[in-house]
Amino acid sequence: MVKGTKVNNELGDLLGQFDKALKNFSHQLIAMAEKKEKEEKMIVQFFHQLLQEEVEEVVL
C-alpha cells in the first residue's frame, strides 16, 4: 500500500505542475493577445491620422 500512496503522491505532484504550467501558458497567451490588440489599434490610429492629414491638405 505504501507503493500505491507514493505513486498517488507523485501523480498529484505532476498534475499540480501541469496545472501550473497550463495557467502560466494561458496567462502568456492572454498577454500576447492583448499586446497584439494594442499594436493593431496603434496601426489603425496611425493610418487614420495619416488619412486625416491627407484630407486636410486636399481641402486646403
C-alpha distance matrix in Angstrom:
0.0 3.8 5.3 5.1 6.4 8.7 10.0 10.6 12.4 14.3 15.3 16.4 18.4 20.0 20.9 22.5 24.4 25.5 26.7 28.6 30.2 31.3 32.8 34.6 35.9 37.2 38.9 40.5 41.7 43.2 45.0 46.3 47.6 49.3 50.9 52.2 53.5 55.3 56.8 58.0 59.7 61.4 62.7 64.0 65.7 67.2 68.8 69.9 71.7 73.2 74.5 75.8 77.7 79.1 80.3 81.9 83.8 85.0 86.1 88.0
3.8 0.0 3.8 5.4 5.1 6.2 8.7 9.8 10.5 12.3 14.2 15.2 16.5 18.4 19.8 20.9 22.6 24.2 25.5 26.9 28.6 30.1 31.5 33.0 34.5 36.0 37.5 39.0 40.4 42.0 43.5 44.9 46.4 47.9 49.4 50.8 52.4 53.9 55.3 56.8 58.4 59.9 61.3 62.8 64.4 65.8 67.5 68.7 70.3 71.8 73.3 74.6 76.4 77.9 79.1 80.6 82.4 83.8 85.0 86.7
5.3 3.8 0.0 3.8 5.5 5.1 6.3 8.7 9.9 10.6 12.3 14.1 15.3 16.5 18.3 19.9 21.1 22.4 24.1 25.8 26.9 28.4 30.2 31.6 32.7 34.4 36.2 37.4 38.7 40.5 42.0 43.2 44.8 46.5 47.8 49.1 50.8 52.5 53.7 55.0 56.9 58.4 59.6 61.2 62.8 64.2 65.7 67.0 68.8 70.1 71.5 73.0 74.8 76.1 77.4 79.1 80.8 82.1 83.4 85.1
5.1 5.4 3.8 0.0 3.8 5.4 5.1 6.1 8.6 9.9 10.4 12.1 14.2 15.2 16.2 18.1 19.9 20.7 22.1 24.2 25.5 26.5 28.3 30.0 31.1 32.5 34.4 35.8 36.9 38.6 40.4 41.6 42.8 44.7 46.2 47.4 48.8 50.7 52.0 53.2 55.0 56.7 57.9 59.2 61.0 62.5 64.0 65.1 67.0 68.4 69.7 71.1 73.0 74.3 75.5 77.2 79.0 80.2 81.4 83.3
6.4 5.1 5.5 3.8 0.0 3.8 5.4 5.0 6.1 8.6 9.7 10.3 12.2 14.1 15.0 16.2 18.3 19.6 20.7 22.4 24.1 25.4 26.7 28.4 29.9 31.2 32.8 34.4 35.8 37.2 38.8 40.3 41.7 43.2 44.8 46.2 47.6 49.2 50.7 52.1 53.7 55.3 56.7 58.1 59.6 61.2 62.8 63.9 65.6 67.2 68.6 69.8 71.7 73.2 74.3 75.9 77.8 79.1 80.2 82.0
8.7 6.2 5.1 5.4 3.8 0.0 3.8 5.4 5.1 6.1 8.5 9.7 10.5 12.3 14.1 15.2 16.5 18.2 19.7 21.0 22.5 24.2 25.7 26.9 28.4 30.1 31.6 32.9 34.5 36.1 37.5 38.8 40.5 42.1 43.3 44.8 46.4 47.9 49.3 50.8 52.5 53.9 55.3 56.9 58.4 59.7 61.5 62.7 64.3 65.7 67.3 68.6 70.3 71.8 73.2 74.7 76.4 77.8 79.1 80.7
10.0 8.7 6.3 5.1 5.4 3.8 0.0 3.8 5.4 5.1 6.0 8.4 9.8 10.4 12.1 14.0 15.2 16.2 18.0 19.8 20.8 22.2 24.1 25.5 26.5 28.2 30.1 31.3 32.5 34.3 35.9 37.0 38.5 40.4 41.7 42.9 44.5 46.3 47.5 48.8 50.7 52.2 53.4 54.9 56.6 58.0 59.5 60.8 62.6 63.9 65.3 66.8 68.6 69.9 71.2 72.9 74.6 75.9 77.1 78.9
10.6 9.8 8.7 6.1 5.0 5.4 3.8 0.0 3.8 5.5 5.0 6.0 8.6 9.8 10.3 12.1 14.2 15.0 16.1 18.2 19.7 20.7 22.3 24.1 25.3 26.6 28.4 30.0 31.1 32.6 34.4 35.7 37.0 38.7 40.3 41.5 42.9 44.7 46.2 47.4 49.1 50.8 52.1 53.4 55.1 56.6 58.2 59.3 61.0 62.6 63.9 65.2 67.1 68.5 69.7 71.3 73.2 74.4 75.6 77.4
12.4 10.5 9.9 8.6 6.1 5.1 5.4 3.8 0.0 3.8 5.4 5.0 6.1 8.6 9.8 10.4 12.3 14.1 15.1 16.4 18.3 19.8 21.0 22.5 24.2 25.6 27.0 28.6 30.1 31.5 33.0 34.5 36.0 37.5 38.9 40.5 41.9 43.4 44.9 46.4 48.0 49.5 51.0 52.4 53.9 55.4 57.1 58.2 59.8 61.4 62.9 64.1 65.9 67.5 68.7 70.2 72.0 73.4 74.6 76.2
14.3 12.3 10.6 9.9 8.6 6.1 5.1 5.5 3.8 0.0 3.8 5.4 5.0 6.2 8.5 9.7 10.5 12.2 14.1 15.3 16.4 18.2 19.9 21.0 22.3 24.2 25.7 26.9 28.4 30.2 31.5 32.8 34.5 36.1 37.3 38.7 40.5 42.0 43.2 44.7 46.5 47.9 49.2 50.8 52.4 53.7 55.4 56.7 58.3 59.7 61.2 62.6 64.3 65.7 67.1 68.7 70.4 71.8 73.1 74.7
15.3 14.2 12.3 10.4 9.7 8.5 6.0 5.0 5.4 3.8 0.0 3.8 5.4 5.0 6.0 8.5 9.8 10.3 12.0 14.1 15.1 16.2 18.2 19.7 20.7 22.2 24.2 25.4 26.5 28.3 30.0 31.1 32.5 34.4 35.8 37.0 38.5 40.3 41.6 42.9 44.7 46.3 47.5 48.9 50.7 52.1 53.6 54.8 56.6 58.0 59.4 60.8 62.6 64.0 65.2 66.9 68.7 69.9 71.2 73.0
16.4 15.2 14.1 12.1 10.3 9.7 8.4 6.0 5.0 5.4 3.8 0.0 3.8 5.4 5.1 6.1 8.6 9.7 10.4 12.2 14.1 15.2 16.4 18.3 19.7 20.9 22.5 24.3 25.5 26.9 28.6 30.1 31.4 32.9 34.5 36.0 37.3 38.9 40.5 41.8 43.4 45.0 46.5 47.8 49.3 50.9 52.6 53.6 55.3 56.9 58.3 59.5 61.4 62.9 64.1 65.6 67.5 68.8 69.9 71.7
18.4 16.5 15.3 14.2 12.2 10.5 9.8 8.6 6.1 5.0 5.4 3.8 0.0 3.8 5.5 5.0 6.2 8.6 9.8 10.6 12.3 14.2 15.4 16.5 18.3 20.0 21.2 22.6 24.3 25.8 27.1 28.6 30.3 31.7 33.0 34.6 36.2 37.5 38.9 40.6 42.2 43.5 45.0 46.6 48.0 49.4 51.2 52.4 53.9 55.5 57.0 58.3 60.0 61.6 62.9 64.3 66.1 67.6 68.7 70.4
20.0 18.4 16.5 15.2 14.1 12.3 10.4 9.8 8.6 6.2 5.0 5.4 3.8 0.0 3.8 5.3 5.1 6.1 8.5 9.8 10.4 12.2 14.2 15.2 16.2 18.2 19.9 20.9 22.3 24.2 25.6 26.7 28.4 30.2 31.3 32.6 34.4 36.0 37.2 38.6 40.5 41.9 43.1 44.7 46.4 47.6 49.3 50.6 52.3 53.6 55.1 56.6 58.3 59.6 61.0 62.6 64.3 65.7 67.0 68.7
20.9 19.8 18.3 16.2 15.0 14.1 12.1 10.3 9.8 8.5 6.0 5.1 5.5 3.8 0.0 3.8 5.4 5.0 6.0 8.5 9.7 10.4 12.2 14.1 15.0 16.3 18.2 19.8 20.8 22.4 24.2 25.4 26.7 28.4 30.0 31.2 32.7 34.4 35.9 37.1 38.8 40.5 41.7 43.1 44.8 46.3 47.8 49.0 50.8 52.2 53.6 54.9 56.8 58.2 59.4 61.0 62.9 64.1 65.3 67.1
22.5 20.9 19.9 18.1 16.2 15.2 14.0 12.1 10.4 9.7 8.5 6.1 5.0 5.3 3.8 0.0 3.8 5.4 5.1 6.2 8.6 9.9 10.6 12.3 14.2 15.4 16.6 18.4 20.0 21.2 22.6 24.3 25.8 27.1 28.6 30.3 31.6 33.0 34.7 36.1 37.6 39.1 40.7 42.1 43.5 45.1 46.9 47.9 49.5 51.1 52.6 53.7 55.6 57.2 58.4 59.8 61.7 63.1 64.2 65.9
24.4 22.6 21.1 19.9 18.3 16.5 15.2 14.2 12.3 10.5 9.8 8.6 6.2 5.1 5.4 3.8 0.0 3.8 5.4 5.1 6.1 8.6 9.9 10.5 12.2 14.2 15.4 16.4 18.3 20.0 21.0 22.4 24.3 25.7 26.8 28.5 30.2 31.5 32.8 34.5 36.2 37.4 38.9 40.6 42.0 43.3 45.1 46.4 47.9 49.3 51.0 52.2 53.9 55.4 56.8 58.3 60.0 61.5 62.7 64.3
25.5 24.2 22.4 20.7 19.6 18.2 16.2 15.0 14.1 12.2 10.3 9.7 8.6 6.1 5.0 5.4 3.8 0.0 3.8 5.4 5.0 6.1 8.6 9.8 10.4 12.2 14.2 15.2 16.3 18.3 19.9 20.9 22.4 24.3 25.5 26.7 28.4 30.1 31.3 32.7 34.5 36.0 37.2 38.8 40.5 41.8 43.4 44.7 46.4 47.7 49.2 50.6 52.4 53.7 55.1 56.7 58.4 59.7 61.0 62.8
26.7 25.5 24.1 22.1 20.7 19.7 18.0 16.1 15.1 14.1 12.0 10.4 9.8 8.5 6.0 5.1 5.4 3.8 0.0 3.8 5.4 5.1 6.2 8.6 9.8 10.6 12.4 14.2 15.3 16.5 18.4 19.9 21.1 22.6 24.3 25.7 26.9 28.6 30.2 31.5 33.0 34.7 36.2 37.5 39.0 40.6 42.3 43.2 45.0 46.6 47.9 49.2 51.1 52.6 53.7 55.3 57.2 58.5 59.5 61.3
28.6 26.9 25.8 24.2 22.4 21.0 19.8 18.2 16.4 15.3 14.1 12.2 10.6 9.8 8.5 6.2 5.1 5.4 3.8 0.0 3.8 5.5 5.2 6.2 8.6 9.9 10.6 12.3 14.3 15.4 16.6 18.4 20.0 21.2 22.5 24.3 25.8 27.0 28.6 30.3 31.7 33.1 34.7 36.3 37.5 39.0 40.9 42.0 43.4 45.1 46.7 47.8 49.5 51.2 52.5 53.8 55.7 57.2 58.3 59.9
30.2 28.6 26.9 25.5 24.1 22.5 20.8 19.7 18.3 16.4 15.1 14.1 12.3 10.4 9.7 8.6 6.1 5.0 5.4 3.8 0.0 3.8 5.5 5.1 6.1 8.6 9.9 10.5 12.2 14.2 15.2 16.4 18.3 19.9 20.9 22.4 24.2 25.6 26.8 28.4 30.2 31.5 32.8 34.5 36.1 37.3 39.0 40.4 41.9 43.3 44.9 46.3 47.9 49.4 50.8 52.3 53.9 55.4 56.7 58.3
31.3 30.1 28.4 26.5 25.4 24.2 22.2 20.7 19.8 18.2 16.2 15.2 14.2 12.2 10.4 9.9 8.6 6.1 5.1 5.5 3.8 0.0 3.8 5.4 5.0 6.1 8.6 9.8 10.4 12.2 14.1 15.2 16.4 18.3 19.8 20.9 22.4 24.2 25.5 26.7 28.5 30.2 31.4 32.8 34.5 36.0 37.5 38.6 40.4 41.9 43.2 44.6 46.5 47.9 49.1 50.7 52.5 53.8 55.0 56.8
32.8 31.5 30.2 28.3 26.7 25.7 24.1 22.3 21.0 19.9 18.2 16.4 15.4 14.2 12.2 10.6 9.9 8.6 6.2 5.2 5.5 3.8 0.0 3.8 5.4 5.1 6.2 8.6 9.9 10.6 12.3 14.2 15.3 16.5 18.3 19.9 21.0 22.5 24.3 25.7 27.0 28.7 30.3 31.6 33.0 34.6 36.4 37.3 38.9 40.7 42.1 43.1 45.0 46.7 47.8 49.2 51.2 52.6 53.6 55.3
34.6 33.0 31.6 30.0 28.4 26.9 25.5 24.1 22.5 21.0 19.7 18.3 16.5 15.2 14.1 12.3 10.5 9.8 8.6 6.2 5.1 5.4 3.8 0.0 3.8 5.5 5.1 6.2 8.7 10.0 10.6 12.3 14.3 15.4 16.5 18.4 20.0 21.1 22.5 24.3 25.8 27.0 28.7 30.3 31.6 32.9 34.9 36.1 37.4 39.0 40.7 41.9 43.5 45.2 46.5 47.9 49.6 51.2 52.3 53.9
35.9 34.5 32.7 31.1 29.9 28.4 26.5 25.3 24.2 22.3 20.7 19.7 18.3 16.2 15.0 14.2 12.2 10.4 9.8 8.6 6.1 5.0 5.4 3.8 0.0 3.8 5.4 5.0 6.2 8.6 9.8 10.5 12.3 14.2 15.2 16.4 18.3 19.9 21.0 22.4 24.3 25.7 26.9 28.5 30.2 31.4 33.1 34.4 36.1 37.4 38.9 40.3 42.0 43.4 44.8 46.4 48.1 49.5 50.8 52.4
37.2 36.0 34.4 32.5 31.2 30.1 28.2 26.6 25.6 24.2 22.2 20.9 20.0 18.2 16.3 15.4 14.2 12.2 10.6 9.9 8.6 6.1 5.1 5.5 3.8 0.0 3.8 5.4 5.0 6.2 8.6 9.8 10.5 12.3 14.1 15.2 16.4 18.3 19.9 20.9 22.5 24.3 25.7 26.9 28.5 30.2 31.7 32.7 34.5 36.1 37.4 38.6 40.6 42.0 43.1 44.8 46.6 47.9 49.0 50.8
38.9 37.5 36.2 34.4 32.8 31.6 30.1 28.4 27.0 25.7 24.2 22.5 21.2 19.9 18.2 16.6 15.4 14.2 12.4 10.6 9.9 8.6 6.2 5.1 5.4 3.8 0.0 3.8 5.5 5.1 6.2 8.6 9.9 10.5 12.2 14.2 15.3 16.5 18.3 19.9 21.1 22.6 24.4 25.8 26.9 28.6 30.5 31.4 32.9 34.6 36.2 37.2 39.0 40.7 41.9 43.2 45.1 46.7 47.7 49.3
40.5 39.0 37.4 35.8 34.4 32.9 31.3 30.0 28.6 26.9 25.4 24.3 22.6 20.9 19.8 18.4 16.4 15.2 14.2 12.3 10.5 9.8 8.6 6.2 5.0 5.4 3.8 0.0 3.8 5.4 5.1 6.1 8.6 9.8 10.4 12.2 14.1 15.2 16.4 18.2 19.9 21.0 22.5 24.3 25.7 26.8 28.7 30.1 31.5 32.9 34.6 35.9 37.4 39.0 40.5 41.9 43.5 45.1 46.4 47.9
41.7 40.4 38.7 36.9 35.8 34.5 32.5 31.1 30.1 28.4 26.5 25.5 24.3 22.3 20.8 20.0 18.3 16.3 15.3 14.3 12.2 10.4 9.9 8.7 6.2 5.0 5.5 3.8 0.0 3.8 5.4 5.1 6.1 8.6 9.8 10.5 12.2 14.2 15.2 16.3 18.3 19.9 21.0 22.4 24.2 25.6 27.1 28.3 30.1 31.5 32.8 34.3 36.1 37.4 38.7 40.4 42.1 43.4 44.7 46.5
43.2 42.0 40.5 38.6 37.2 36.1 34.3 32.6 31.5 30.2 28.3 26.9 25.8 24.2 22.4 21.2 20.0 18.3 16.5 15.4 14.2 12.2 10.6 10.0 8.6 6.2 5.1 5.4 3.8 0.0 3.8 5.4 5.1 6.1 8.6 9.8 10.5 12.2 14.2 15.2 16.5 18.4 20.0 21.0 22.5 24.3 25.9 26.7 28.5 30.2 31.5 32.6 34.6 36.2 37.2 38.7 40.7 42.0 43.0 44.8
45.0 43.5 42.0 40.4 38.8 37.5 35.9 34.4 33.0 31.5 30.0 28.6 27.1 25.6 24.2 22.6 21.0 19.9 18.4 16.6 15.2 14.1 12.3 10.6 9.8 8.6 6.2 5.1 5.4 3.8 0.0 3.8 5.5 5.1 6.1 8.6 9.8 10.5 12.2 14.2 15.4 16.5 18.4 20.0 21.0 22.5 24.6 25.6 26.9 28.6 30.3 31.3 33.0 34.7 36.0 37.3 39.1 40.8 41.8 43.3
46.3 44.9 43.2 41.6 40.3 38.8 37.0 35.7 34.5 32.8 31.1 30.1 28.6 26.7 25.4 24.3 22.4 20.9 19.9 18.4 16.4 15.2 14.2 12.3 10.5 9.8 8.6 6.1 5.1 5.4 3.8 0.0 3.8 5.5 5.1 6.1 8.5 9.8 10.5 12.2 14.2 15.3 16.4 18.3 19.9 21.0 22.7 24.1 25.6 26.9 28.6 30.0 31.6 33.0 34.5 36.0 37.6 39.1 40.4 42.0
47.6 46.4 44.8 42.8 41.7 40.5 38.5 37.0 36.0 34.5 32.5 31.4 30.3 28.4 26.7 25.8 24.3 22.4 21.1 20.0 18.3 16.4 15.3 14.3 12.3 10.5 9.9 8.6 6.1 5.1 5.5 3.8 0.0 3.8 5.4 5.1 6.1 8.6 9.8 10.4 12.3 14.2 15.3 16.4 18.3 19.9 21.2 22.3 24.2 25.7 26.9 28.3 30.2 31.6 32.7 34.4 36.2 37.4 38.6 40.5
49.3 47.9 46.5 44.7 43.2 42.1 40.4 38.7 37.5 36.1 34.4 32.9 31.7 30.2 28.4 27.1 25.7 24.3 22.6 21.2 19.9 18.3 16.5 15.4 14.2 12.3 10.5 9.8 8.6 6.1 5.1 5.5 3.8 0.0 3.8 5.5 5.1 6.1 8.6 9.9 10.6 12.4 14.3 15.4 16.5 18.4 20.2 20.9 22.5 24.3 25.7 26.7 28.6 30.3 31.4 32.7 34.7 36.2 37.1 38.8
50.9 49.4 47.8 46.2 44.8 43.3 41.7 40.3 38.9 37.3 35.8 34.5 33.0 31.3 30.0 28.6 26.8 25.5 24.3 22.5 20.9 19.8 18.3 16.5 15.2 14.1 12.2 10.4 9.8 8.6 6.1 5.1 5.4 3.8 0.0 3.8 5.4 5.1 6.2 8.6 9.9 10.6 12.4 14.3 15.3 16.5 18.6 19.9 21.0 22.6 24.4 25.6 27.0 28.8 30.2 31.5 33.2 34.8 36.0 37.5
52.2 50.8 49.1 47.4 46.2 44.8 42.9 41.5 40.5 38.7 37.0 36.0 34.6 32.6 31.2 30.3 28.5 26.7 25.7 24.3 22.4 20.9 19.9 18.4 16.4 15.2 14.2 12.2 10.5 9.8 8.6 6.1 5.1 5.5 3.8 0.0 3.8 5.4 5.1 6.1 8.6 9.8 10.5 12.3 14.1 15.2 16.7 18.2 19.9 21.0 22.5 24.1 25.8 27.0 28.5 30.1 31.7 33.1 34.5 36.1
53.5 52.4 50.8 48.8 47.6 46.4 44.5 42.9 41.9 40.5 38.5 37.3 36.2 34.4 32.7 31.6 30.2 28.4 26.9 25.8 24.2 22.4 21.0 20.0 18.3 16.4 15.3 14.1 12.2 10.5 9.8 8.5 6.1 5.1 5.4 3.8 0.0 3.8 5.5 5.1 6.2 8.7 9.9 10.6 12.3 14.2 15.6 16.3 18.3 19.9 21.1 22.3 24.3 25.8 26.8 28.4 30.3 31.6 32.6 34.5
55.3 53.9 52.5 50.7 49.2 47.9 46.3 44.7 43.4 42.0 40.3 38.9 37.5 36.0 34.4 33.0 31.5 30.1 28.6 27.0 25.6 24.2 22.5 21.1 19.9 18.3 16.5 15.2 14.2 12.2 10.5 9.8 8.6 6.1 5.1 5.4 3.8 0.0 3.8 5.5 5.1 6.3 8.8 10.0 10.5 12.3 14.5 15.2 16.4 18.4 20.0 20.8 22.6 24.4 25.6 26.8 28.7 30.4 31.3 32.8
56.8 55.3 53.7 52.0 50.7 49.3 47.5 46.2 44.9 43.2 41.6 40.5 38.9 37.2 35.9 34.7 32.8 31.3 30.2 28.6 26.8 25.5 24.3 22.5 21.0 19.9 18.3 16.4 15.2 14.2 12.2 10.5 9.8 8.6 6.2 5.1 5.5 3.8 0.0 3.8 5.4 5.1 6.3 8.7 9.8 10.5 12.5 14.1 15.3 16.5 18.4 19.8 21.1 22.7 24.3 25.7 27.2 28.8 30.2 31.6
58.0 56.8 55.0 53.2 52.1 50.8 48.8 47.4 46.4 44.7 42.9 41.8 40.6 38.6 37.1 36.1 34.5 32.7 31.5 30.3 28.4 26.7 25.7 24.3 22.4 20.9 19.9 18.2 16.3 15.2 14.2 12.2 10.4 9.9 8.6 6.1 5.1 5.5 3.8 0.0 3.8 5.4 5.1 6.2 8.6 9.8 10.8 12.2 14.2 15.3 16.5 18.1 20.0 21.1 22.4 24.2 25.9 27.1 28.4 30.3
59.7 58.4 56.9 55.0 53.7 52.5 50.7 49.1 48.0 46.5 44.7 43.4 42.2 40.5 38.8 37.6 36.2 34.5 33.0 31.7 30.2 28.5 27.0 25.8 24.3 22.5 21.1 19.9 18.3 16.5 15.4 14.2 12.3 10.6 9.9 8.6 6.2 5.1 5.4 3.8 0.0 3.8 5.4 5.1 6.1 8.5 10.0 10.3 12.1 14.1 15.2 16.1 18.2 19.9 20.8 22.2 24.3 25.6 26.6 28.3
61.4 59.9 58.4 56.7 55.3 53.9 52.2 50.8 49.5 47.9 46.3 45.0 43.5 41.9 40.5 39.1 37.4 36.0 34.7 33.1 31.5 30.2 28.7 27.0 25.7 24.3 22.6 21.0 19.9 18.4 16.5 15.3 14.2 12.4 10.6 9.8 8.7 6.3 5.1 5.4 3.8 0.0 3.8 5.5 5.0 6.1 8.7 9.7 10.4 12.2 14.2 15.1 16.4 18.4 19.8 20.9 22.6 24.4 25.6 26.9
62.7 61.3 59.6 57.9 56.7 55.3 53.4 52.1 51.0 49.2 47.5 46.5 45.0 43.1 41.7 40.7 38.9 37.2 36.2 34.7 32.8 31.4 30.3 28.7 26.9 25.7 24.4 22.5 21.0 20.0 18.4 16.4 15.3 14.3 12.4 10.5 9.9 8.8 6.3 5.1 5.4 3.8 0.0 3.8 5.4 5.0 6.3 8.5 9.9 10.5 12.3 14.1 15.4 16.6 18.3 19.9 21.2 22.7 24.3 25.8
64.0 62.8 61.2 59.2 58.1 56.9 54.9 53.4 52.4 50.8 48.9 47.8 46.6 44.7 43.1 42.1 40.6 38.8 37.5 36.3 34.5 32.8 31.6 30.3 28.5 26.9 25.8 24.3 22.4 21.0 20.0 18.3 16.4 15.4 14.3 12.3 10.6 10.0 8.7 6.2 5.1 5.5 3.8 0.0 3.8 5.4 5.3 6.0 8.5 9.8 10.5 12.0 14.2 15.3 16.3 18.2 20.0 21.0 22.3 24.2
65.7 64.4 62.8 61.0 59.6 58.4 56.6 55.1 53.9 52.4 50.7 49.3 48.0 46.4 44.8 43.5 42.0 40.5 39.0 37.5 36.1 34.5 33.0 31.6 30.2 28.5 26.9 25.7 24.2 22.5 21.0 19.9 18.3 16.5 15.3 14.1 12.3 10.5 9.8 8.6 6.1 5.0 5.4 3.8 0.0 3.8 5.5 5.0 6.1 8.5 9.8 10.3 12.2 14.2 15.1 16.3 18.3 19.9 20.8 22.3
67.2 65.8 64.2 62.5 61.2 59.7 58.0 56.6 55.4 53.7 52.1 50.9 49.4 47.6 46.3 45.1 43.3 41.8 40.6 39.0 37.3 36.0 34.6 32.9 31.4 30.2 28.6 26.8 25.6 24.3 22.5 21.0 19.9 18.4 16.5 15.2 14.2 12.3 10.5 9.8 8.5 6.1 5.0 5.4 3.8 0.0 3.8 5.5 5.2 6.2 8.7 9.8 10.7 12.4 14.3 15.4 16.7 18.6 20.0 21.2
68.8 67.5 65.7 64.0 62.8 61.5 59.5 58.2 57.1 55.4 53.6 52.6 51.2 49.3 47.8 46.9 45.1 43.4 42.3 40.9 39.0 37.5 36.4 34.9 33.1 31.7 30.5 28.7 27.1 25.9 24.6 22.7 21.2 20.2 18.6 16.7 15.6 14.5 12.5 10.8 10.0 8.7 6.3 5.3 5.5 3.8 0.0 3.8 5.4 4.8 6.0 8.4 9.7 10.4 12.1 14.0 15.2 16.4 18.2 19.8
69.9 68.7 67.0 65.1 63.9 62.7 60.8 59.3 58.2 56.7 54.8 53.6 52.4 50.6 49.0 47.9 46.4 44.7 43.2 42.0 40.4 38.6 37.3 36.1 34.4 32.7 31.4 30.1 28.3 26.7 25.6 24.1 22.3 20.9 19.9 18.2 16.3 15.2 14.1 12.2 10.3 9.7 8.5 6.0 5.0 5.5 3.8 0.0 3.8 5.4 5.2 6.1 8.6 9.9 10.5 12.2 14.3 15.4 16.3 18.3
71.7 70.3 68.8 67.0 65.6 64.3 62.6 61.0 59.8 58.3 56.6 55.3 53.9 52.3 50.8 49.5 47.9 46.4 45.0 43.4 41.9 40.4 38.9 37.4 36.1 34.5 32.9 31.5 30.1 28.5 26.9 25.6 24.2 22.5 21.0 19.9 18.3 16.4 15.3 14.2 12.1 10.4 9.9 8.5 6.1 5.2 5.4 3.8 0.0 3.8 5.5 5.0 6.2 8.6 9.8 10.5 12.4 14.3 15.2 16.4
73.2 71.8 70.1 68.4 67.2 65.7 63.9 62.6 61.4 59.7 58.0 56.9 55.5 53.6 52.2 51.1 49.3 47.7 46.6 45.1 43.3 41.9 40.7 39.0 37.4 36.1 34.6 32.9 31.5 30.2 28.6 26.9 25.7 24.3 22.6 21.0 19.9 18.4 16.5 15.3 14.1 12.2 10.5 9.8 8.5 6.2 4.8 5.4 3.8 0.0 3.8 5.4 5.2 6.3 8.7 10.0 10.7 12.6 14.4 15.5
74.5 73.3 71.5 69.7 68.6 67.3 65.3 63.9 62.9 61.2 59.4 58.3 57.0 55.1 53.6 52.6 51.0 49.2 47.9 46.7 44.9 43.2 42.1 40.7 38.9 37.4 36.2 34.6 32.8 31.5 30.3 28.6 26.9 25.7 24.4 22.5 21.1 20.0 18.4 16.5 15.2 14.2 12.3 10.5 9.8 8.7 6.0 5.2 5.5 3.8 0.0 3.8 5.4 5.0 6.1 8.6 9.8 10.6 12.2 14.2
75.8 74.6 73.0 71.1 69.8 68.6 66.8 65.2 64.1 62.6 60.8 59.5 58.3 56.6 54.9 53.7 52.2 50.6 49.2 47.8 46.3 44.6 43.1 41.9 40.3 38.6 37.2 35.9 34.3 32.6 31.3 30.0 28.3 26.7 25.6 24.1 22.3 20.8 19.8 18.1 16.1 15.1 14.1 12.0 10.3 9.8 8.4 6.1 5.0 5.4 3.8 0.0 3.8 5.4 5.1 6.2 8.7 9.9 10.5 12.3
77.7 76.4 74.8 73.0 71.7 70.3 68.6 67.1 65.9 64.3 62.6 61.4 60.0 58.3 56.8 55.6 53.9 52.4 51.1 49.5 47.9 46.5 45.0 43.5 42.0 40.6 39.0 37.4 36.1 34.6 33.0 31.6 30.2 28.6 27.0 25.8 24.3 22.6 21.1 20.0 18.2 16.4 15.4 14.2 12.2 10.7 9.7 8.6 6.2 5.2 5.4 3.8 0.0 3.8 5.5 5.1 6.2 8.7 9.9 10.6
79.1 77.9 76.1 74.3 73.2 71.8 69.9 68.5 67.5 65.7 64.0 62.9 61.6 59.6 58.2 57.2 55.4 53.7 52.6 51.2 49.4 47.9 46.7 45.2 43.4 42.0 40.7 39.0 37.4 36.2 34.7 33.0 31.6 30.3 28.8 27.0 25.8 24.4 22.7 21.1 19.9 18.4 16.6 15.3 14.2 12.4 10.4 9.9 8.6 6.3 5.0 5.4 3.8 0.0 3.8 5.4 5.1 6.3 8.7 10.0
80.3 79.1 77.4 75.5 74.3 73.2 71.2 69.7 68.7 67.1 65.2 64.1 62.9 61.0 59.4 58.4 56.8 55.1 53.7 52.5 50.8 49.1 47.8 46.5 44.8 43.1 41.9 40.5 38.7 37.2 36.0 34.5 32.7 31.4 30.2 28.5 26.8 25.6 24.3 22.4 20.8 19.8 18.3 16.3 15.1 14.3 12.1 10.5 9.8 8.7 6.1 5.1 5.5 3.8 0.0 3.8 5.4 5.1 6.1 8.6
81.9 80.6 79.1 77.2 75.9 74.7 72.9 71.3 70.2 68.7 66.9 65.6 64.3 62.6 61.0 59.8 58.3 56.7 55.3 53.8 52.3 50.7 49.2 47.9 46.4 44.8 43.2 41.9 40.4 38.7 37.3 36.0 34.4 32.7 31.5 30.1 28.4 26.8 25.7 24.2 22.2 20.9 19.9 18.2 16.3 15.4 14.0 12.2 10.5 10.0 8.6 6.2 5.1 5.4 3.8 0.0 3.8 5.5 5.1 6.1
83.8 82.4 80.8 79.0 77.8 76.4 74.6 73.2 72.0 70.4 68.7 67.5 66.1 64.3 62.9 61.7 60.0 58.4 57.2 55.7 53.9 52.5 51.2 49.6 48.1 46.6 45.1 43.5 42.1 40.7 39.1 37.6 36.2 34.7 33.2 31.7 30.3 28.7 27.2 25.9 24.3 22.6 21.2 20.0 18.3 16.7 15.2 14.3 12.4 10.7 9.8 8.7 6.2 5.1 5.4 3.8 0.0 3.8 5.5 5.2
85.0 83.8 82.1 80.2 79.1 77.8 75.9 74.4 73.4 71.8 69.9 68.8 67.6 65.7 64.1 63.1 61.5 59.7 58.5 57.2 55.4 53.8 52.6 51.2 49.5 47.9 46.7 45.1 43.4 42.0 40.8 39.1 37.4 36.2 34.8 33.1 31.6 30.4 28.8 27.1 25.6 24.4 22.7 21.0 19.9 18.6 16.4 15.4 14.3 12.6 10.6 9.9 8.7 6.3 5.1 5.5 3.8 0.0 3.8 5.5
86.1 85.0 83.4 81.4 80.2 79.1 77.1 75.6 74.6 73.1 71.2 69.9 68.7 67.0 65.3 64.2 62.7 61.0 59.5 58.3 56.7 55.0 53.6 52.3 50.8 49.0 47.7 46.4 44.7 43.0 41.8 40.4 38.6 37.1 36.0 34.5 32.6 31.3 30.2 28.4 26.6 25.6 24.3 22.3 20.8 20.0 18.2 16.3 15.2 14.4 12.2 10.5 9.9 8.7 6.1 5.1 5.5 3.8 0.0 3.8
88.0 86.7 85.1 83.3 82.0 80.7 78.9 77.4 76.2 74.7 73.0 71.7 70.4 68.7 67.1 65.9 64.3 62.8 61.3 59.9 58.3 56.8 55.3 53.9 52.4 50.8 49.3 47.9 46.5 44.8 43.3 42.0 40.5 38.8 37.5 36.1 34.5 32.8 31.6 30.3 28.3 26.9 25.8 24.2 22.3 21.2 19.8 18.3 16.4 15.5 14.2 12.3 10.6 10.0 8.6 6.1 5.2 5.5 3.8 0.0
